[in-house]
């Protein structure tokens, strides 16, 4: 019963992160110029971090449900390192995206060939 509560909560956390990320991403057209580039990047980064945290929590809860053994908690470190690697990749990707346009020019549209 406790595991189901954990699983539901972790799925809700992942959904909240995905909602934050998508809300920021689609609310502001990234092809247009806007003033607060850093603020939007930070909000997208926070949303992706929350999403990965929820995914990690749900995976750990599924492992606990399947194995029913606390030895599986040793896998926490490996999964957290993978999640941290994903967030670092997103963080540096956002920095590259912000640095790829000069001041006063529109952001390049990477979706077009």
PEZI-V381794 format. One record per helix or strand of 2 or more residues. SS is the DSSP state (h for helix, s for strand). FROM is the first residue (numbers start at 1). TO is the last residue. If there is no record, write none. Layout:
SS&FROM&TO + SS&FROM&TO
This chain:
h&2&27 + h&37&67 + h&70&99
